[in-house]
Amino acid sequence: MAQPIPVRQTSTYWSALQESVCSVCLDCRDDGRCGLPRDSVCALKRHLPLIVDVVHNIDSSQMAAYVEGVEEHVCRRCPEQDASGQCSRRDQASCALYTYLPLVVDAVELEDQR
């Protein structure tokens, strides 16, 4: 895996994710703001540089390759996942990265084309 991208260089990716993913996220409020509790951090925001790195390092027409990449390079570093590899947020579809992964991949790839 390549060196992680500094957060300051991911601002265009964050904007792309907000536009395509956050806008359809079930945690999005009617006014467009994130509705997650204040003590909760969205996986998209928490792991943005890693997410972009994973998408950049995978070239596949199969979403399974991206799922595997996310689980290997992002989930294993996430504080929500326990030592045995279990994540209740992922299992309950409350992890935006895992739930909206196809949209995330599309947003990063589209931003790369711009």
WOPEBEL-V427811 format. One record per residue. N is the residue number from 0. RES is the residue in one small letter. PSI is psi in whole degrees, -180 to 180 (NA if undefined). OMEGA is omega in whole degrees, 0 to 359 (* if undefined). D_CENTER is the distance of its C-alpha to the mean C-alpha in Angstrom with 1 decimal. Layout:
N/RES/PSI/OMEGA/D_CENTER
N/RES/PSI/OMEGA/D_CENTER
This chain:
0/m/137/180/16.6
1/a/169/177/17.3
2/q/138/179/17.4
3/p/147/180/14.2
4/i/129/177/14.1
5/p/143/184/15.5
6/v/-40/182/13.6
7/r/-25/180/16.5
8/q/-2/182/15.9
9/t/6/184/12.4
10/s/-35/178/13.8
11/t/-34/176/14.2
12/y/-40/179/10.6
13/w/-43/178/9.8
14/s/-42/179/12.7
15/a/-40/179/11.7
16/l/-41/178/8.4
17/q/-41/182/10.9
18/e/-45/187/13.4
19/s/-30/184/11.9
20/v/-55/183/9.3
21/c/-33/182/10.6
22/s/-22/179/14.0
23/v/-2/182/13.9
24/c/140/180/12.0
25/l/-17/178/14.8
26/d/0/181/14.4
27/c/131/177/15.4
28/r/167/179/19.0
29/d/-30/180/21.7
30/d/4/177/21.8
31/g/-9/178/18.2
32/r/157/179/17.3
33/c/134/181/14.7
34/g/9/178/16.7
35/l/149/176/15.1
36/p/152/183/18.0
37/r/-28/182/18.6
38/d/6/181/18.3
39/s/139/179/14.8
40/v/130/179/11.7
41/c/138/179/8.4
42/a/-31/179/5.7
43/l/-44/180/3.8
44/k/-43/183/7.3
45/r/-39/188/8.3
46/h/20/187/6.5
47/l/-51/180/6.3
48/p/-40/178/9.3
49/l/-40/180/8.4
50/i/-48/180/5.5
51/v/-42/179/8.2
52/d/-44/179/10.8
53/v/-48/181/9.8
54/v/-40/180/9.9
55/h/-26/184/13.0
56/n/3/179/14.6
57/i/132/176/14.5
58/d/94/185/16.9
59/s/150/174/17.3
60/s/-2/181/18.2
61/q/124/180/17.1
62/m/-26/180/13.7
63/a/-34/179/14.9
64/a/-38/178/14.6
65/y/-39/177/10.9
66/v/-48/179/10.7
67/e/-44/179/13.2
68/g/-43/179/11.5
69/v/-46/180/8.3
70/e/-40/182/11.0
71/e/-42/188/13.2
72/h/-20/181/11.5
73/v/-55/185/8.7
74/c/-39/182/10.0
75/r/-16/178/13.5
76/r/-8/185/12.9
77/c/135/179/11.4
78/p/-13/179/14.4
79/e/-20/180/13.7
80/q/136/180/14.6
81/d/177/184/18.4
82/a/-25/180/20.6
83/s/1/178/21.2
84/g/8/180/17.6
85/q/142/178/17.5
86/c/114/182/14.9
87/s/-34/179/16.3
88/r/-44/179/13.2
89/r/-45/182/11.8
90/d/-28/180/15.4
91/q/11/180/15.9
92/a/35/177/13.0
93/s/13/174/12.0
94/c/114/183/8.5
95/a/-38/180/6.5
96/l/-49/183/3.5
97/y/-41/182/6.9
98/t/-40/185/8.9
99/y/24/185/7.7
100/l/-43/178/6.6
101/p/-39/178/9.8
102/l/-36/179/9.2
103/v/-49/180/6.1
104/v/-47/179/8.5
105/d/-43/182/11.3
106/a/-43/179/10.3
107/v/-46/180/9.9
108/e/-38/177/13.1
109/l/-41/179/14.9
110/e/-37/178/14.4
111/d/-30/181/15.9
112/q/-19/182/18.8
113/r/NA/*/19.7
